[in-house]
Amino acid sequence: MPSDLSTLDLATLNAASEVIVAALQSHCIQWEQQSADAAADGNLTSALMFKQWAFAAELMASTASAEVTILFCQAVNARFGSIDPNKRSVEDQFHDALALEVASAQEEPVLVAA
């Protein structure tokens, strides 16, 4: 993994995540079907084994998706900066404070009955 996360291509991260998760989910579906077929044939040991493999594949798909999402967020933060208000520029914080002052100084509109 590069030390400078801002150099990661976000589109590639998204594409890789989709491919990995789809492949794992495909195996999950295949093993669930094999589990059902084995159970229908009376082979309960094989059915249980395939069911456990399907569960493991689903767990791996979820984990892979979560980890790539975390990496994506880290790359976005490295590239564009954190959305933490304490890490914003002084100018942006000043504009926010000024906007709050203006908004609080405005009178609330009065509704007039027709």
TIZAZA-777384 format. One record per residue: residue number from 0; residue in three letters; x, y, z of N, C-alpha, C, O in turn. Coordinates in nm, 3 decimals. Layout:
BEGIN
<node k="NUM" r="ala" n_u="X" n_v="Y" n_w="Z" ca_u="X" ca_v="Y" ca_w="Z" c_u="X" c_v="Y" c_w="Z" o_u="X" o_v="Y" o_w="Z"/>
...
// end
This chain:
BEGIN
<node k="0" r="met" n_u="0.085" n_v="-0.117" n_w="0.000" ca_u="0.000" ca_v="0.000" ca_w="0.000" c_u="0.089" c_v="0.123" c_w="0.000" o_u="0.185" o_v="0.131" o_w="0.077"/>
<node k="1" r="pro" n_u="0.058" n_v="0.219" n_w="-0.088" ca_u="0.142" ca_v="0.339" ca_w="-0.092" c_u="0.131" c_v="0.418" c_w="0.037" o_u="0.026" o_v="0.421" o_w="0.102"/>
<node k="2" r="ser" n_u="0.243" n_v="0.482" n_w="0.074" ca_u="0.241" ca_v="0.560" ca_w="0.197" c_u="0.159" c_v="0.687" c_w="0.179" o_u="0.103" o_v="0.739" o_w="0.275"/>
<node k="3" r="asp" n_u="0.153" n_v="0.738" n_w="0.056" ca_u="0.073" ca_v="0.857" ca_w="0.027" c_u="-0.060" c_v="0.813" c_w="-0.033" o_u="-0.069" o_v="0.786" o_w="-0.153"/>
<node k="4" r="leu" n_u="-0.163" n_v="0.806" n_w="0.050" ca_u="-0.293" ca_v="0.757" ca_w="0.005" c_u="-0.358" c_v="0.847" c_w="-0.098" o_u="-0.449" o_v="0.804" o_w="-0.169"/>
<node k="5" r="ser" n_u="-0.314" n_v="0.972" n_w="-0.107" ca_u="-0.375" ca_v="1.064" ca_w="-0.203" c_u="-0.344" c_v="1.025" c_w="-0.347" o_u="-0.408" o_v="1.075" o_w="-0.439"/>
<node k="6" r="thr" n_u="-0.248" n_v="0.935" n_w="-0.368" ca_u="-0.213" ca_v="0.893" ca_w="-0.503" c_u="-0.299" c_v="0.777" c_w="-0.552" o_u="-0.293" o_v="0.741" o_w="-0.670"/>
<node k="7" r="leu" n_u="-0.379" n_v="0.717" n_w="-0.464" ca_u="-0.465" ca_v="0.606" ca_w="-0.506" c_u="-0.576" c_v="0.655" c_w="-0.598" o_u="-0.635" o_v="0.761" o_w="-0.575"/>
<node k="8" r="asp" n_u="-0.602" n_v="0.578" n_w="-0.700" ca_u="-0.709" ca_v="0.611" ca_w="-0.794" c_u="-0.842" c_v="0.562" c_w="-0.737" o_u="-0.860" o_v="0.443" o_w="-0.715"/>
<node k="9" r="leu" n_u="-0.934" n_v="0.655" n_w="-0.713" ca_u="-1.060" ca_v="0.622" ca_w="-0.647" c_u="-1.149" c_v="0.534" c_w="-0.735" o_u="-1.218" o_v="0.445" o_w="-0.684"/>
<node k="10" r="ala" n_u="-1.148" n_v="0.558" n_w="-0.865" ca_u="-1.229" ca_v="0.476" ca_w="-0.956" c_u="-1.179" c_v="0.331" c_w="-0.956" o_u="-1.259" o_v="0.238" o_w="-0.961"/>
<node k="11" r="thr" n_u="-1.049" n_v="0.313" n_w="-0.952" ca_u="-0.992" ca_v="0.178" ca_w="-0.948" c_u="-1.029" c_v="0.108" c_w="-0.817" o_u="-1.060" o_v="-0.011" o_w="-0.817"/>
<node k="12" r="leu" n_u="-1.027" n_v="0.182" n_w="-0.706" ca_u="-1.069" ca_v="0.123" ca_w="-0.578" c_u="-1.214" c_v="0.077" c_w="-0.585" o_u="-1.246" o_v="-0.033" o_w="-0.540"/>
<node k="13" r="asn" n_u="-1.301" n_v="0.160" n_w="-0.641" ca_u="-1.442" ca_v="0.121" ca_w="-0.653" c_u="-1.458" c_v="-0.002" c_w="-0.742" o_u="-1.532" o_v="-0.095" o_w="-0.708"/>
<node k="14" r="ala" n_u="-1.390" n_v="-0.002" n_w="-0.855" ca_u="-1.401" ca_v="-0.115" ca_w="-0.949" c_u="-1.348" c_v="-0.243" c_w="-0.885" o_u="-1.410" o_v="-0.349" o_w="-0.897"/>
<node k="15" r="ala" n_u="-1.235" n_v="-0.234" n_w="-0.816" ca_u="-1.178" ca_v="-0.352" ca_w="-0.751" c_u="-1.272" c_v="-0.405" c_w="-0.643" o_u="-1.290" o_v="-0.526" o_w="-0.629"/>
<node k="16" r="ser" n_u="-1.331" n_v="-0.316" n_w="-0.568" ca_u="-1.426" ca_v="-0.357" ca_w="-0.464" c_u="-1.545" c_v="-0.431" c_w="-0.524" o_u="-1.586" o_v="-0.535" o_w="-0.473"/>
<node k="17" r="glu" n_u="-1.599" n_v="-0.378" n_w="-0.631" ca_u="-1.714" ca_v="-0.442" ca_w="-0.696" c_u="-1.680" c_v="-0.581" c_w="-0.747" o_u="-1.759" o_v="-0.674" o_w="-0.733"/>
<node k="18" r="val" n_u="-1.562" n_v="-0.595" n_w="-0.808" ca_u="-1.521" ca_v="-0.725" ca_w="-0.863" c_u="-1.499" c_v="-0.827" c_w="-0.751" o_u="-1.544" o_v="-0.941" o_w="-0.761"/>
<node k="19" r="ile" n_u="-1.431" n_v="-0.785" n_w="-0.646" ca_u="-1.402" ca_v="-0.877" ca_w="-0.535" c_u="-1.531" c_v="-0.921" c_w="-0.465" o_u="-1.551" o_v="-1.040" o_w="-0.440"/>
<node k="20" r="val" n_u="-1.617" n_v="-0.826" n_w="-0.434" ca_u="-1.742" ca_v="-0.859" ca_w="-0.365" c_u="-1.831" c_v="-0.945" c_w="-0.453" o_u="-1.893" o_v="-1.040" o_w="-0.404"/>
<node k="21" r="ala" n_u="-1.839" n_v="-0.914" n_w="-0.582" ca_u="-1.922" ca_v="-0.994" ca_w="-0.673" c_u="-1.871" c_v="-1.137" c_w="-0.684" o_u="-1.950" o_v="-1.231" o_w="-0.687"/>
<node k="22" r="ala" n_u="-1.739" n_v="-1.155" n_w="-0.688" ca_u="-1.682" ca_v="-1.289" ca_w="-0.697" c_u="-1.713" c_v="-1.369" c_w="-0.570" o_u="-1.750" o_v="-1.486" o_w="-0.578"/>
<node k="23" r="leu" n_u="-1.698" n_v="-1.306" n_w="-0.455" ca_u="-1.727" ca_v="-1.377" ca_w="-0.330" c_u="-1.875" c_v="-1.409" c_w="-0.318" o_u="-1.911" o_v="-1.517" o_w="-0.271"/>
<node k="24" r="gln" n_u="-1.961" n_v="-1.317" n_w="-0.358" ca_u="-2.105" ca_v="-1.343" ca_w="-0.352" c_u="-2.145" c_v="-1.452" c_w="-0.451" o_u="-2.237" o_v="-1.529" o_w="-0.425"/>
<node k="25" r="ser" n_u="-2.077" n_v="-1.458" n_w="-0.563" ca_u="-2.104" ca_v="-1.564" ca_w="-0.661" c_u="-2.072" c_v="-1.701" c_w="-0.601" o_u="-2.148" o_v="-1.797" o_w="-0.617"/>
<node k="26" r="his" n_u="-1.959" n_v="-1.710" n_w="-0.533" ca_u="-1.924" ca_v="-1.836" ca_w="-0.465" c_u="-2.026" c_v="-1.869" c_w="-0.357" o_u="-2.063" o_v="-1.984" o_w="-0.338"/>
<node k="27" r="cys" n_u="-2.070" n_v="-1.766" n_w="-0.286" ca_u="-2.170" ca_v="-1.787" ca_w="-0.181" c_u="-2.296" c_v="-1.849" c_w="-0.239" o_u="-2.349" o_v="-1.946" o_w="-0.184"/>
<node k="28" r="ile" n_u="-2.344" n_v="-1.794" n_w="-0.348" ca_u="-2.466" ca_v="-1.845" ca_w="-0.413" c_u="-2.444" c_v="-1.989" c_w="-0.461" o_u="-2.531" o_v="-2.074" o_w="-0.444"/>
<node k="29" r="gln" n_u="-2.328" n_v="-2.013" n_w="-0.520" ca_u="-2.296" ca_v="-2.148" ca_w="-0.570" c_u="-2.296" c_v="-2.248" c_w="-0.455" o_u="-2.353" o_v="-2.357" o_w="-0.467"/>
<node k="30" r="trp" n_u="-2.232" n_v="-2.213" n_w="-0.343" ca_u="-2.225" ca_v="-2.306" ca_w="-0.231" c_u="-2.359" c_v="-2.323" c_w="-0.161" o_u="-2.388" o_v="-2.431" o_w="-0.110"/>
<node k="31" r="glu" n_u="-2.441" n_v="-2.220" n_w="-0.159" ca_u="-2.576" ca_v="-2.235" ca_w="-0.103" c_u="-2.657" c_v="-2.333" c_w="-0.188" o_u="-2.733" o_v="-2.414" o_w="-0.134"/>
<node k="32" r="gln" n_u="-2.641" n_v="-2.325" n_w="-0.320" ca_u="-2.712" ca_v="-2.418" ca_w="-0.408" c_u="-2.661" c_v="-2.561" c_w="-0.389" o_u="-2.739" o_v="-2.656" o_w="-0.386"/>
<node k="33" r="gln" n_u="-2.529" n_v="-2.574" n_w="-0.378" ca_u="-2.473" ca_v="-2.708" ca_w="-0.356" c_u="-2.518" c_v="-2.763" c_w="-0.221" o_u="-2.539" o_v="-2.884" o_w="-0.208"/>
<node k="34" r="ser" n_u="-2.533" n_v="-2.678" n_w="-0.122" ca_u="-2.582" ca_v="-2.720" ca_w="0.008" c_u="-2.725" c_v="-2.771" c_w="-0.003" o_u="-2.759" o_v="-2.876" o_w="0.052"/>
<node k="35" r="ala" n_u="-2.808" n_v="-2.697" n_w="-0.074" ca_u="-2.947" ca_v="-2.738" ca_w="-0.091" c_u="-2.956" c_v="-2.869" c_w="-0.169" o_u="-3.036" o_v="-2.956" o_w="-0.135"/>
<node k="36" r="asp" n_u="-2.873" n_v="-2.884" n_w="-0.273" ca_u="-2.873" ca_v="-3.008" ca_w="-0.352" c_u="-2.827" c_v="-3.126" c_w="-0.268" o_u="-2.885" o_v="-3.235" o_w="-0.275"/>
<node k="37" r="ala" n_u="-2.723" n_v="-3.105" n_w="-0.188" ca_u="-2.672" ca_v="-3.213" ca_w="-0.103" c_u="-2.776" c_v="-3.253" c_w="0.001" o_u="-2.792" o_v="-3.371" o_w="0.031"/>
<node k="38" r="ala" n_u="-2.845" n_v="-3.154" n_w="0.057" ca_u="-2.949" ca_v="-3.185" ca_w="0.156" c_u="-3.064" c_v="-3.262" c_w="0.091" o_u="-3.120" o_v="-3.354" o_w="0.151"/>
<node k="39" r="ala" n_u="-3.100" n_v="-3.224" n_w="-0.032" ca_u="-3.207" ca_v="-3.294" ca_w="-0.102" c_u="-3.169" c_v="-3.438" c_w="-0.133" o_u="-3.256" o_v="-3.526" o_w="-0.138"/>
<node k="40" r="asp" n_u="-3.039" n_v="-3.462" n_w="-0.153" ca_u="-2.991" ca_v="-3.598" ca_w="-0.180" c_u="-2.968" c_v="-3.677" c_w="-0.051" o_u="-2.932" o_v="-3.794" o_w="-0.056"/>
<node k="41" r="gly" n_u="-2.988" n_v="-3.613" n_w="0.063" ca_u="-2.972" ca_v="-3.682" ca_w="0.191" c_u="-2.830" c_v="-3.680" c_w="0.245" o_u="-2.802" o_v="-3.743" o_w="0.347"/>
<node k="42" r="asn" n_u="-2.740" n_v="-3.608" n_w="0.179" ca_u="-2.601" ca_v="-3.600" ca_w="0.224" c_u="-2.587" c_v="-3.478" c_w="0.315" o_u="-2.542" o_v="-3.371" o_w="0.271"/>
<node k="43" r="leu" n_u="-2.624" n_v="-3.494" n_w="0.441" ca_u="-2.630" ca_v="-3.381" ca_w="0.534" c_u="-2.493" c_v="-3.328" c_w="0.572" o_u="-2.479" o_v="-3.209" o_w="0.601"/>
<node k="44" r="thr" n_u="-2.393" n_v="-3.415" n_w="0.573" ca_u="-2.257" ca_v="-3.370" ca_w="0.606" c_u="-2.206" c_v="-3.272" c_w="0.500" o_u="-2.152" o_v="-3.167" o_w="0.532"/>
<node k="45" r="ser" n_u="-2.225" n_v="-3.309" n_w="0.374" ca_u="-2.184" ca_v="-3.219" ca_w="0.265" c_u="-2.268" c_v="-3.092" c_w="0.264" o_u="-2.216" o_v="-2.983" o_w="0.239"/>
<node k="46" r="ala" n_u="-2.397" n_v="-3.105" n_w="0.291" ca_u="-2.485" ca_v="-2.989" ca_w="0.295" c_u="-2.438" c_v="-2.889" c_w="0.400" o_u="-2.435" o_v="-2.768" o_w="0.374"/>
<node k="47" r="leu" n_u="-2.402" n_v="-2.939" n_w="0.517" ca_u="-2.354" ca_v="-2.852" ca_w="0.623" c_u="-2.222" c_v="-2.786" c_w="0.585" o_u="-2.201" o_v="-2.668" o_w="0.611"/>
<node k="48" r="met" n_u="-2.133" n_v="-2.863" n_w="0.522" ca_u="-2.004" ca_v="-2.809" ca_w="0.480" c_u="-2.023" c_v="-2.695" c_w="0.379" o_u="-1.963" o_v="-2.589" o_w="0.392"/>
<node k="49" r="phe" n_u="-2.108" n_v="-2.717" n_w="0.277" ca_u="-2.132" ca_v="-2.613" ca_w="0.177" c_u="-2.199" c_v="-2.491" c_w="0.239" o_u="-2.171" o_v="-2.378" o_w="0.201"/>
<node k="50" r="lys" n_u="-2.288" n_v="-2.514" n_w="0.334" ca_u="-2.356" ca_v="-2.403" ca_w="0.403" c_u="-2.254" c_v="-2.319" c_w="0.479" o_u="-2.262" o_v="-2.196" o_w="0.479"/>
<node k="51" r="gln" n_u="-2.158" n_v="-2.385" n_w="0.545" ca_u="-2.054" ca_v="-2.313" ca_w="0.618" c_u="-1.962" c_v="-2.236" c_w="0.523" o_u="-1.920" o_v="-2.125" o_w="0.554"/>
<node k="52" r="trp" n_u="-1.931" n_v="-2.294" n_w="0.409" ca_u="-1.850" ca_v="-2.224" ca_w="0.309" c_u="-1.923" c_v="-2.101" c_w="0.258" o_u="-1.863" o_v="-1.996" o_w="0.238"/>
<node k="53" r="ala" n_u="-2.053" n_v="-2.115" n_w="0.235" ca_u="-2.132" ca_v="-2.002" ca_w="0.188" c_u="-2.133" c_v="-1.889" c_w="0.291" o_u="-2.119" o_v="-1.772" o_w="0.257"/>
<node k="54" r="phe" n_u="-2.148" n_v="-1.927" n_w="0.418" ca_u="-2.145" ca_v="-1.827" ca_w="0.524" c_u="-2.010" c_v="-1.757" c_w="0.527" o_u="-2.003" o_v="-1.634" o_w="0.541"/>
<node k="55" r="ala" n_u="-1.902" n_v="-1.834" n_w="0.515" ca_u="-1.767" ca_v="-1.776" ca_w="0.517" c_u="-1.747" c_v="-1.682" c_w="0.398" o_u="-1.685" o_v="-1.576" o_w="0.413"/>
<node k="56" r="ala" n_u="-1.797" n_v="-1.720" n_w="0.282" ca_u="-1.784" ca_v="-1.634" ca_w="0.164" c_u="-1.861" c_v="-1.503" c_w="0.183" o_u="-1.813" o_v="-1.397" o_w="0.145"/>
<node k="57" r="glu" n_u="-1.980" n_v="-1.512" n_w="0.241" ca_u="-2.059" ca_v="-1.391" ca_w="0.266" c_u="-1.989" c_v="-1.301" c_w="0.367" o_u="-1.988" o_v="-1.179" o_w="0.352"/>
<node k="58" r="leu" n_u="-1.930" n_v="-1.361" n_w="0.468" ca_u="-1.855" ca_v="-1.285" ca_w="0.568" c_u="-1.733" c_v="-1.218" c_w="0.505" o_u="-1.705" o_v="-1.102" o_w="0.534"/>
<node k="59" r="met" n_u="-1.663" n_v="-1.290" n_w="0.419" ca_u="-1.546" ca_v="-1.231" ca_w="0.350" c_u="-1.589" c_v="-1.118" c_w="0.258" o_u="-1.519" o_v="-1.018" o_w="0.248"/>
<node k="60" r="ala" n_u="-1.702" n_v="-1.132" n_w="0.189" ca_u="-1.751" ca_v="-1.027" ca_w="0.101" c_u="-1.780" c_v="-0.900" c_w="0.180" o_u="-1.745" o_v="-0.790" o_w="0.139"/>
<node k="61" r="ser" n_u="-1.845" n_v="-0.916" n_w="0.294" ca_u="-1.876" ca_v="-0.801" ca_w="0.379" c_u="-1.749" c_v="-0.736" c_w="0.432" o_u="-1.736" o_v="-0.613" o_w="0.433"/>
<node k="62" r="thr" n_u="-1.655" n_v="-0.818" n_w="0.475" ca_u="-1.529" ca_v="-0.766" ca_w="0.529" c_u="-1.450" c_v="-0.694" c_w="0.420" o_u="-1.397" o_v="-0.585" o_w="0.444"/>
<node k="63" r="ala" n_u="-1.441" n_v="-0.754" n_w="0.302" ca_u="-1.367" ca_v="-0.691" ca_w="0.192" c_u="-1.431" c_v="-0.558" c_w="0.154" o_u="-1.361" o_v="-0.460" o_w="0.131"/>
<node k="64" r="ser" n_u="-1.562" n_v="-0.555" n_w="0.147" ca_u="-1.632" ca_v="-0.431" ca_w="0.113" c_u="-1.605" c_v="-0.322" c_w="0.217" o_u="-1.581" o_v="-0.207" o_w="0.182"/>
<node k="65" r="ala" n_u="-1.611" n_v="-0.359" n_w="0.343" ca_u="-1.587" ca_v="-0.262" ca_w="0.450" c_u="-1.444" c_v="-0.210" c_w="0.447" o_u="-1.421" o_v="-0.090" o_w="0.463"/>
<node k="66" r="glu" n_u="-1.348" n_v="-0.298" n_w="0.425" ca_u="-1.208" ca_v="-0.257" ca_w="0.425" c_u="-1.176" c_v="-0.166" c_w="0.306" o_u="-1.102" o_v="-0.069" o_w="0.321"/>
<node k="67" r="val" n_u="-1.231" n_v="-0.196" n_w="0.190" ca_u="-1.208" ca_v="-0.111" ca_w="0.073" c_u="-1.276" c_v="0.024" c_w="0.093" o_u="-1.224" o_v="0.126" o_w="0.050"/>
<node k="68" r="thr" n_u="-1.393" n_v="0.025" n_w="0.157" ca_u="-1.460" ca_v="0.151" ca_w="0.187" c_u="-1.376" c_v="0.236" c_w="0.281" o_u="-1.365" o_v="0.357" o_w="0.262"/>
<node k="69" r="ile" n_u="-1.316" n_v="0.175" n_w="0.381" ca_u="-1.228" ca_v="0.248" ca_w="0.472" c_u="-1.108" c_v="0.304" c_w="0.397" o_u="-1.071" o_v="0.420" o_w="0.417"/>
<node k="70" r="leu" n_u="-1.048" n_v="0.224" n_w="0.310" ca_u="-0.935" ca_v="0.270" ca_w="0.230" c_u="-0.977" c_v="0.385" c_w="0.139" o_u="-0.902" o_v="0.481" o_w="0.123"/>
<node k="71" r="phe" n_u="-1.096" n_v="0.375" n_w="0.079" ca_u="-1.148" ca_v="0.480" ca_w="-0.008" c_u="-1.160" c_v="0.611" c_w="0.072" o_u="-1.119" o_v="0.717" o_w="0.025"/>
<node k="72" r="cys" n_u="-1.217" n_v="0.603" n_w="0.192" ca_u="-1.234" ca_v="0.722" ca_w="0.276" c_u="-1.099" c_v="0.782" c_w="0.315" o_u="-1.084" o_v="0.904" o_w="0.317"/>
<node k="73" r="gln" n_u="-1.003" n_v="0.697" n_w="0.345" ca_u="-0.870" ca_v="0.747" ca_w="0.379" c_u="-0.806" c_v="0.816" c_w="0.259" o_u="-0.739" o_v="0.918" o_w="0.275"/>
<node k="74" r="ala" n_u="-0.826" n_v="0.762" n_w="0.140" ca_u="-0.771" ca_v="0.824" ca_w="0.019" c_u="-0.839" c_v="0.958" c_w="-0.009" o_u="-0.772" o_v="1.054" o_w="-0.049"/>
<node k="75" r="val" n_u="-0.970" n_v="0.965" n_w="0.011" ca_u="-1.041" ca_v="1.092" ca_w="-0.010" c_u="-0.993" c_v="1.195" c_w="0.090" o_u="-0.968" o_v="1.310" o_w="0.054"/>
<node k="76" r="asn" n_u="-0.979" n_v="1.156" n_w="0.217" ca_u="-0.929" ca_v="1.249" ca_w="0.318" c_u="-0.787" c_v="1.295" c_w="0.288" o_u="-0.754" o_v="1.411" o_w="0.310"/>
<node k="77" r="ala" n_u="-0.703" n_v="1.205" n_w="0.239" ca_u="-0.565" ca_v="1.242" ca_w="0.205" c_u="-0.562" c_v="1.337" c_w="0.086" o_u="-0.478" o_v="1.426" o_w="0.079"/>
<node k="78" r="arg" n_u="-0.654" n_v="1.316" n_w="-0.007" ca_u="-0.655" ca_v="1.399" ca_w="-0.127" c_u="-0.720" c_v="1.534" c_w="-0.105" o_u="-0.667" o_v="1.637" o_w="-0.148"/>
<node k="79" r="phe" n_u="-0.834" n_v="1.535" n_w="-0.038" ca_u="-0.912" ca_v="1.658" ca_w="-0.027" c_u="-0.913" c_v="1.718" c_w="0.112" o_u="-0.968" o_v="1.826" o_w="0.133"/>
<node k="80" r="gly" n_u="-0.856" n_v="1.651" n_w="0.207" ca_u="-0.854" ca_v="1.699" ca_w="0.344" c_u="-0.971" c_v="1.643" c_w="0.421" o_u="-1.073" o_v="1.604" o_w="0.366"/>
<node k="81" r="ser" n_u="-0.953" n_v="1.642" n_w="0.550" ca_u="-1.056" ca_v="1.589" ca_w="0.638" c_u="-1.173" c_v="1.685" c_w="0.645" o_u="-1.157" o_v="1.805" o_w="0.626"/>
<node k="82" r="ile" n_u="-1.291" n_v="1.630" n_w="0.672" ca_u="-1.408" ca_v="1.717" ca_w="0.689" c_u="-1.425" c_v="1.758" c_w="0.834" o_u="-1.528" o_v="1.813" o_w="0.873"/>
<node k="83" r="asp" n_u="-1.323" n_v="1.731" n_w="0.915" ca_u="-1.324" ca_v="1.772" ca_w="1.054" c_u="-1.318" c_v="1.926" c_w="1.059" o_u="-1.226" o_v="1.984" o_w="1.003"/>
<node k="84" r="pro" n_u="-1.414" n_v="1.992" n_w="1.125" ca_u="-1.416" ca_v="2.137" ca_w="1.126" c_u="-1.290" c_v="2.198" c_w="1.187" o_u="-1.256" o_v="2.312" o_w="1.154"/>
<node k="85" r="asn" n_u="-1.222" n_v="2.126" n_w="1.272" ca_u="-1.100" ca_v="2.179" ca_w="1.333" c_u="-0.983" c_v="2.181" c_w="1.236" o_u="-0.883" o_v="2.249" o_w="1.261"/>
<node k="86" r="lys" n_u="-0.994" n_v="2.110" n_w="1.125" ca_u="-0.886" ca_v="2.105" ca_w="1.027" c_u="-0.915" c_v="2.195" c_w="0.906" o_u="-0.840" o_v="2.192" o_w="0.809"/>
<node k="87" r="arg" n_u="-1.020" n_v="2.273" n_w="0.912" ca_u="-1.053" ca_v="2.363" ca_w="0.801" c_u="-0.968" c_v="2.488" c_w="0.811" o_u="-0.913" o_v="2.519" o_w="0.917"/>
<node k="88" r="ser" n_u="-0.958" n_v="2.560" n_w="0.701" ca_u="-0.877" ca_v="2.681" ca_w="0.700" c_u="-0.941" c_v="2.788" c_w="0.790" o_u="-1.061" o_v="2.783" o_w="0.819"/>
<node k="89" r="val" n_u="-0.861" n_v="2.881" n_w="0.832" ca_u="-0.909" ca_v="2.989" ca_w="0.917" c_u="-1.014" c_v="3.072" c_w="0.842" o_u="-1.112" o_v="3.117" o_w="0.901"/>
<node k="90" r="glu" n_u="-0.993" n_v="3.092" n_w="0.711" ca_u="-1.088" ca_v="3.169" ca_w="0.631" c_u="-1.224" c_v="3.101" c_w="0.627" o_u="-1.327" o_v="3.167" o_w="0.641"/>
<node k="91" r="asp" n_u="-1.224" n_v="2.969" n_w="0.608" ca_u="-1.351" ca_v="2.896" ca_w="0.604" c_u="-1.422" c_v="2.903" c_w="0.740" o_u="-1.544" o_v="2.919" o_w="0.745"/>
<node k="92" r="gln" n_u="-1.348" n_v="2.890" n_w="0.847" ca_u="-1.409" ca_v="2.899" ca_w="0.980" c_u="-1.464" c_v="3.039" c_w="1.005" o_u="-1.569" o_v="3.054" o_w="1.067"/>
<node k="93" r="phe" n_u="-1.392" n_v="3.142" n_w="0.957" ca_u="-1.440" ca_v="3.279" ca_w="0.973" c_u="-1.570" c_v="3.300" c_w="0.896" o_u="-1.664" o_v="3.361" o_w="0.947"/>
<node k="94" r="his" n_u="-1.576" n_v="3.249" n_w="0.773" ca_u="-1.698" ca_v="3.263" ca_w="0.692" c_u="-1.815" c_v="3.191" c_w="0.758" o_u="-1.927" o_v="3.241" o_w="0.756"/>
<node k="95" r="asp" n_u="-1.789" n_v="3.075" n_w="0.817" ca_u="-1.896" ca_v="3.003" ca_w="0.888" c_u="-1.947" c_v="3.083" c_w="1.007" o_u="-2.068" o_v="3.094" o_w="1.029"/>
<node k="96" r="ala" n_u="-1.854" n_v="3.139" n_w="1.083" ca_u="-1.894" ca_v="3.218" ca_w="1.200" c_u="-1.972" c_v="3.342" c_w="1.156" o_u="-2.071" o_v="3.378" o_w="1.220"/>
<node k="97" r="leu" n_u="-1.929" n_v="3.405" n_w="1.050" ca_u="-1.999" ca_v="3.523" ca_w="0.998" c_u="-2.139" c_v="3.486" c_w="0.949" o_u="-2.234" o_v="3.560" o_w="0.973"/>
<node k="98" r="ala" n_u="-2.151" n_v="3.374" n_w="0.881" ca_u="-2.282" ca_v="3.331" ca_w="0.832" c_u="-2.377" c_v="3.302" c_w="0.948" o_u="-2.496" o_v="3.333" o_w="0.940"/>
<node k="99" r="leu" n_u="-2.325" n_v="3.243" n_w="1.056" ca_u="-2.408" ca_v="3.218" ca_w="1.173" c_u="-2.453" c_v="3.348" c_w="1.238" o_u="-2.567" o_v="3.360" o_w="1.283"/>
<node k="100" r="glu" n_u="-2.363" n_v="3.447" n_w="1.244" ca_u="-2.400" ca_v="3.577" ca_w="1.301" c_u="-2.509" c_v="3.644" c_w="1.219" o_u="-2.605" o_v="3.697" o_w="1.275"/>
<node k="101" r="val" n_u="-2.494" n_v="3.642" n_w="1.088" ca_u="-2.594" ca_v="3.704" ca_w="1.000" c_u="-2.727" c_v="3.633" c_w="1.014" o_u="-2.832" o_v="3.697" o_w="1.023"/>
<node k="102" r="ala" n_u="-2.724" n_v="3.501" n_w="1.016" ca_u="-2.848" ca_v="3.425" ca_w="1.027" c_u="-2.917" c_v="3.451" c_w="1.160" o_u="-3.040" o_v="3.460" o_w="1.165"/>
<node k="103" r="ser" n_u="-2.841" n_v="3.462" n_w="1.266" ca_u="-2.904" ca_v="3.484" ca_w="1.396" c_u="-2.954" c_v="3.627" c_w="1.411" o_u="-3.044" o_v="3.651" o_w="1.492"/>
<node k="104" r="ala" n_u="-2.900" n_v="3.722" n_w="1.338" ca_u="-2.941" ca_v="3.861" ca_w="1.347" c_u="-3.069" c_v="3.889" c_w="1.266" o_u="-3.136" o_v="3.990" o_w="1.288"/>
<node k="105" r="gln" n_u="-3.100" n_v="3.800" n_w="1.175" ca_u="-3.220" ca_v="3.821" ca_w="1.091" c_u="-3.345" c_v="3.797" c_w="1.174" o_u="-3.350" o_v="3.708" o_w="1.259"/>
<node k="106" r="glu" n_u="-3.445" n_v="3.877" n_w="1.146" ca_u="-3.573" ca_v="3.860" ca_w="1.214" c_u="-3.648" c_v="3.744" c_w="1.152" o_u="-3.635" o_v="3.714" o_w="1.034"/>
<node k="107" r="glu" n_u="-3.725" n_v="3.679" n_w="1.236" ca_u="-3.808" ca_v="3.569" ca_w="1.190" c_u="-3.925" c_v="3.626" c_w="1.113" o_u="-3.989" o_v="3.720" o_w="1.161"/>
<node k="108" r="pro" n_u="-3.956" n_v="3.573" n_w="0.995" ca_u="-4.068" ca_v="3.627" ca_w="0.918" c_u="-4.202" c_v="3.608" c_w="0.992" o_u="-4.225" o_v="3.506" o_w="1.058"/>
<node k="109" r="val" n_u="-4.287" n_v="3.707" n_w="0.979" ca_u="-4.418" ca_v="3.702" ca_w="1.043" c_u="-4.520" c_v="3.666" c_w="0.938" o_u="-4.527" o_v="3.729" o_w="0.833"/>
<node k="110" r="leu" n_u="-4.600" n_v="3.565" n_w="0.967" ca_u="-4.704" ca_v="3.523" ca_w="0.873" c_u="-4.828" c_v="3.609" c_w="0.895" o_u="-4.874" o_v="3.627" o_w="1.008"/>
<node k="111" r="val" n_u="-4.882" n_v="3.660" n_w="0.786" ca_u="-5.001" ca_v="3.743" ca_w="0.794" c_u="-5.118" c_v="3.665" c_w="0.737" o_u="-5.109" o_v="3.608" o_w="0.628"/>
<node k="112" r="ala" n_u="-5.227" n_v="3.662" n_w="0.812" ca_u="-5.344" ca_v="3.589" ca_w="0.765" c_u="-5.407" c_v="3.665" c_w="0.649" o_u="-5.411" o_v="3.788" o_w="0.649"/>
<node k="113" r="ala" n_u="-5.456" n_v="3.594" n_w="0.552" ca_u="-5.513" ca_v="3.656" ca_w="0.432" c_u="-5.656" c_v="3.697" c_w="0.451" o_u="-5.718" o_v="3.751" o_w="0.359"/>
// end
